[in-house]
Amino acid sequence: MDFVIKKAENLSSADVPVIAAISIGDDLISMENNKVEIANCSFYHAEFLAVQEALRILNTRYLSNASLYVTLEPCSFCATVLEKVRIKEIFFGAYDPKCGAVFHNSKIFDHSLFRPNIIGGIQESRCSKIVERFFKEIRKSKNERNKVK
């Protein structure tokens, strides 16, 4: 998890700094970051991209022996993707009361026949600060552009 958080802290991107990694045991299979803005695609979330890459690499449709490490609680789209691939475990950093769907809002796995092992809040304050810093910078840039006008 620490590796994923360090990657997010050092990410320089127009996208929300969320990093997702999929591993089987000690083997890293895939790692991706959000690419919604970069790719101009609303569903290019880190978790989706990491799952897609892991499925390709492993040439399979399920990840039932894999673990996901992600810096932010997955949204409903990503949680549903994780449900469909039957991911074994989900470890995430910051809770997301606004858009998260594992412990908040739609609570995808509460309504599913499949339930992975889920541990949230890992280094929560560190992960929250990454996202908060990103949005603070966006607001600062917007304010500076508005002052120029």
C-alpha distance (Angstrom), angle and dihedral (degrees) to the residues before:
residue distance angle dihedral
M1 . . .
D2 3.79 . .
F3 3.81 90.2 .
V4 3.81 91.2 54.9
I5 3.81 92.3 47.9
K6 3.82 92.7 49.3
K7 3.79 89.1 50.7
A8 3.83 90.5 51.9
E9 3.81 91.8 48.0
N10 3.80 90.4 54.7
L11 3.80 97.2 41.2
S12 3.77 115.2 120.9
S13 3.77 107.6 -166.5
A14 3.78 144.8 125.2
D15 3.81 87.1 -118.8
V16 3.78 130.5 84.4
P17 3.83 103.9 -85.1
V18 3.79 99.9 -112.2
I19 3.79 117.7 144.5
A20 3.81 124.4 -168.4
A21 3.79 126.7 -170.9
I22 3.78 130.8 -175.2
S23 3.77 121.5 -154.6
I24 3.76 139.1 172.0
G25 3.76 107.8 -148.8
D26 3.80 106.7 -45.4
D27 3.81 93.6 -22.2
L28 3.80 117.0 103.9
I29 3.80 107.2 -142.6
S30 3.80 101.9 176.7
M31 3.78 141.5 -10.8
E32 3.79 126.9 -169.5
N33 3.78 141.2 165.3
N34 3.79 130.9 -145.4
K35 3.81 111.6 -74.4
V36 3.81 101.2 176.3
E37 3.81 94.3 121.2
I38 3.80 97.4 33.0
A39 3.81 94.0 50.8
N40 3.81 94.9 30.7
C41 3.79 88.3 -129.1
S42 3.80 119.7 129.2
F43 3.81 95.5 -149.3
Y44 3.81 99.8 48.0
H45 3.79 92.2 112.6
A46 3.79 119.2 159.8
E47 3.81 93.7 -112.9
F48 3.80 93.9 49.6
L49 3.80 92.3 48.5
A50 3.81 93.1 46.5
V51 3.81 91.0 49.9
Q52 3.79 92.2 47.0
E53 3.81 91.5 51.2
A54 3.82 93.4 45.3
L55 3.81 91.4 51.0
R56 3.81 89.8 50.0
I57 3.81 94.1 47.6
L58 3.80 93.9 46.0
N59 3.81 93.4 39.2
T60 3.79 92.4 -134.1
R61 3.80 140.7 111.9
Y62 3.82 97.5 -136.1
L63 3.78 134.4 56.4
S64 3.78 96.9 -165.4
N65 3.80 93.3 143.8
A66 3.83 95.7 43.0
S67 3.79 134.9 96.3
L68 3.80 127.9 -143.7
Y69 3.80 121.2 -146.4
V70 3.80 114.9 -169.4
T71 3.79 134.8 165.0
L72 3.82 96.1 -134.8
E73 3.80 134.7 40.2
P74 3.82 107.0 -93.0
C75 3.81 118.6 -106.0
S76 3.82 122.0 -126.5
F77 3.82 92.7 -90.0
C78 3.80 93.5 51.4
A79 3.81 94.2 41.0
T80 3.80 89.1 53.4
V81 3.81 90.7 49.8
L82 3.82 88.9 51.0
E83 3.79 89.8 49.4
K84 3.82 92.2 50.6
V85 3.82 93.6 51.4
R86 3.80 90.4 44.9
I87 3.79 94.9 -128.0
K88 3.80 110.3 -161.2
E89 3.82 98.9 -141.5
I90 3.79 139.7 10.2
F91 3.79 121.7 -159.0
F92 3.79 117.2 -179.1
G93 3.78 138.5 172.9
A94 3.79 117.5 -149.9
Y95 3.78 122.8 34.6
D96 3.81 113.5 -128.8
P97 3.83 110.3 -151.4
K98 3.80 91.3 176.0
C99 3.83 102.1 50.5
G100 3.80 106.9 1.2
A101 3.79 116.8 115.5
V102 3.79 105.1 -174.3
F103 3.82 100.2 71.7
H104 3.82 96.9 2.5
N105 3.80 139.5 52.0
S106 3.82 111.5 -7.7
K107 3.85 93.9 9.6
I108 3.80 91.0 -151.8
F109 3.80 97.0 -161.8
D110 3.81 93.1 52.5
H111 3.82 87.2 68.0
S112 3.76 99.0 39.8
L113 3.78 134.9 96.0
F114 3.79 86.0 -140.9
R115 3.81 122.0 62.9
P116 3.80 123.1 177.2
N117 3.78 123.7 -157.0
I118 3.82 104.0 -88.9
I119 3.79 128.2 -164.2
G120 3.80 117.3 176.9
G121 3.77 134.5 179.5
I122 3.81 96.5 47.5
Q123 3.82 105.1 163.5
E124 3.79 85.1 -16.0
S125 3.79 99.0 173.4
R126 3.80 92.4 48.6
C127 3.82 91.4 50.2
S128 3.81 92.8 44.5
K129 3.80 90.9 52.9
I130 3.81 91.0 55.8
V131 3.81 91.9 57.3
E132 3.82 93.8 39.2
R133 3.82 91.2 51.7
F134 3.80 90.7 50.9
F135 3.82 94.0 52.9
K136 3.81 92.0 42.2
E137 3.81 88.6 56.6
I138 3.81 91.3 48.8
R139 3.82 91.3 51.9
K140 3.80 90.5 46.4
S141 3.82 91.4 51.8
K142 3.81 91.2 48.2
N143 3.81 91.5 50.1
E144 3.80 91.6 49.4
R145 3.82 91.3 50.2
N146 3.81 90.2 49.3
K147 3.82 91.2 51.5
V148 3.83 90.7 54.9
K149 3.81 92.1 55.7
